[in-house]
Amino acid sequence: MKQELIGPTATLAAALLSNLEDEHSEFTPAIVANAFEEAYFMLLEGIQRVDSEIARREKL
């Protein structure tokens, strides 16, 4: 895990959890862990997309 992504991942996970608040009155550890995992991989995918786009533009 990239340590520098822990803070942004936690922020994004909190946003994801706030969208689930109506569905769940209590967040179990599994729900929180799933939101954190989803947020982490969303951030990694975004970083990869940006890196790819930067590389593409540098070739132009």
Secondary structure by P-SEA (a helix, b strand, c coil): ccccaaaaaaaaaaaaaaaaccccccccaaaaaaaaaaaaaaaaaaaaaaaaaaaaaaac
